[in-house]
Amino acid sequence: TGDESWRAAVVNWMKTRHDWQIEPDWLIPTYGVLSGISLVIQAFSEPDDSVVIFSPVYPGFIGVINQTGRRIHFAEMTLSQGRYEMDFDRLDRDLPENAKIVILCNPHNPGGRMWTAEEQRELGAFCERRDLLLISDEIHHDLILSGKTHVPFVKAAPDLTHRTITFASPTKTFNIAGLHLAEAIIEDETLRKAVLTKAGNSGLLHHNTLGM
């Protein structure tokens, strides 16, 4: 496809920076994280289904959910000693019956939280119990303070690859958002084929050569 060197670069970056071994064929290039999330929402839910976001959160999520005709369920986080935390008891109680997808901002924007492996596993267990697809937006994974380590969701919950789609991009790391390139990282073949089909049907499988 002409993108082999880009795939190799992403594989190498994830291994060397995040100790995450991915395979080249797990990658789907997108014009950006939000456009990729839009494809996933359209592929795995129907209009008027609900998508969960942990608020306060990056407002771009709100826009893309609204634009796809889905409903937003705001899972309000608790603020404890200046630290945002996910409230799973409240989410379990209030989750709409038509909820299909959860979007995790990992690390969190704007709260600055780096979710621990334990927190991510708890979220994964919740998604498994309530049959939810998990989108992990990890675009800020390289902007980490010294001495801290980002934990990709699928490393924290490796048994949940069948319901996990990760997004990443070099655009925040290197301040190159104008090059419009991100990647979906999808280990599960069934999920990956569904996203590829939706991208193809939308005419979005053309590669951004300059971005790569």
NORUR-V262814 format. One record per backbone hydrogen bond with DSSP energy under -1.0 kcal/mol. CO is the residue of the C=O (numbers start at 1). NH is the residue of the N-H. Records with the same first field share a line. If there is no record, write none. Layout:
BEGIN
CO=NH / NH
END
This chain:
BEGIN
3=7
4=8
5=9
6=10
7=11
8=12
9=13
10=14
11=15
12=16
13=17
14=18 / 20
15=19
23=26
24=27
26=186
28=184
30=182
32=36
33=37
34=38
35=39
36=40
37=41
38=42
39=43
40=44
46=49
49=71
50=100 / 101
51=73
52=103
53=75
55=77
58=61
59=63
60=64
61=65
62=66
63=67
64=68
65=70
66=69
69=48
71=51
73=53
74=76
75=55
78=85
80=83
83=80
85=78
87=91
88=92
89=93
90=94
91=95
96=99
98=50
100=133
101=52
102=135
104=137
108=112
109=58
113=108
116=120
117=121
118=122
119=123
120=124
121=125
122=126
123=127
124=128
125=129
126=130
127=132
133=102
134=165
135=104
136=167
137=106
138=141
140=143
142=144
145=148
152=155 / 156
153=157
157=160
160=163
161=164
163=134
165=136
166=185
167=138
168=183
170=174
171=176
176=179
177=180
182=30
183=168
184=28
185=166
188=192
189=193
190=194
191=195
192=196
193=197
194=198
195=199
196=200
197=201
198=202
199=204
200=203
207=209
208=212
END
